[in-house]
Amino acid sequence: MWIIKSFKELSTTELYTYLQLRVNVFIVEQACPYPELDGYDLDSYHLSFKEDGEVLAYARILPAGIKYENISIGRVIVNQKSRGQGLAKQLMQQAIAFSQEKWPNANIQLQAQSHLKHFYGSFGFKEMSEEYDEDGIPHVDMLKKDN
């Protein structure tokens, strides 16, 4: 079941499960110590796919003007055991659809790990920066223009 909630709508249990998944993937699995709690969660919408009470996919969506001048999709994750089933594609479709419905005629920006730029490109995102290091992982900024 797909669920999207603002930070204020999240229960403490939901918030805990989202943060636990993010830490497990981005910090533990990717062996990348960085400040996961960056202050943006408070202004975000939290999109997740849950099955039998377990979070299988998650993304964070920020309105324009918070992190970037554009809408931002980030913290895109599929639970390790659920990969290879098309959930990442569905997650991005859901995040883009929500963003376009909530903020029509707005551009969407994201920071992509470089090895995923073709995946994001399949949704219409175009590179807008050179590759750079973010916490020891190569990244590139990408933009999807509303048109």
N, C-alpha and C positions, 0 to 999 in steps of 0.2 A: 504494500500500500504506500503510495506517495503522499508525503506530508510536507507542508511548508508552514512555518510559523516565524513570527518576529521573536526577538530575544525575550521580550516581556511575556509572550505566550508560552514559552517553554517551561515545562516542569523541571524541577531540580534533577529528576531521574533522566529526562531527555537530554538535558545539558551535559550531565555526567557521561552518558553513553556517547554523545558526539565528541566530547573532549577526549574520552578514552580512545576512541577509534582514531582520531587525529594524532594523538601522541603515539599510539601503537604503530601507525603507518609512517608518519613523517619523521618522527624522532627515533623510534626503536628500529623498525624495519629498514629505513633508509640510512640509519646510523648518522643522523644529522642533528646534533644539538643546536637548537635555536629557540628563541622566545615564542612559543606557540600561543600563549595568551597575550595577544598584541593590542587589545583594547577595541578592536573592530567588531567583535561579536555583539557588543551592546547595540550597535546600529544596524545589524545584519538581519537578513531573513535566512533561515536555516531549512534547507531542503533535504529530505531523507527518504529512502525507501526502506521500509521495515517488513520483515516476514517473521512470523512467530515471535514477535517482540524484539527481534535482533536487527540492528542497523546494518544493512548490506551495502548501502551507497549513501553518500552525503556530499553536499556542496554548500558553500556560504555565498550569499548574494548581498552586495552592498549597493545602496543607492548612489547615484552620481554625487560628487562633491564630498565624499567621505574619505576614500583612499585616493581616488583619481577624479578627474573631472567627469569621467564616464562611469556608467554602471560597472561594477566589478564582480566577476565570478571567480571564486577561489576555493581553496581547501577541497578540491575535487578528489574524492576517494571512493574506491570500491573495496570492501572488505576482502582480505586476501583469499579466503575460501570461496568467494563468489565471483572471482575474476574469470574472464573468458566466456561469459554468458550474455554479453551485450548490455550489461547494466551501465557501463560508463557512457555508452551512446545514449541510452534512455535518460540518464542523469543530465547530460548536457542538453538534450532536447527539452527536458522539463525546465531546466534553469533558464534557457534562452526564452522559451514560451512564457514563463512567469515574468521575466524581465520585460519582454516586449508588451505584454498585457498591462503590467503595472506602470511602466514608463514608456508609452508609445513614442516612436521617433527618436529614441536615444541610442547612442552607441554603447557597445559592451567591450570592456577591456579585461585582459587577464595576463598573469605571469605564467608562462608555460615552461615546464621543464623541457629543455631542448629536444630530448628524444620523443616528446609528445606533440611537437609542433605540427606534424602532418595530421595527427588525430584531430586537433583543434581546427586545423585548416579545412577539414572536411565539413565543418559547420559554418564556414565563411570567415573565419578569423584570419587576418593577414599580419605578418610580422611587421612591427613598427619600431624595432630596436635591433641593435647588434646583440650578439650573444654576450652574456655577462654572468659572473659568478654570484650566486645567492646562497650563502651558507654552505659553500663547497659543492654546489650542484649547478651545472650550466643551465641558464634560463634565457628566455627571450620574451619580450613584451609583445602581445598580440591584440588586435582590435577588430571587432566586427561592426561595420558601419550599418546603420539602419537604412536600407534601401533595397 
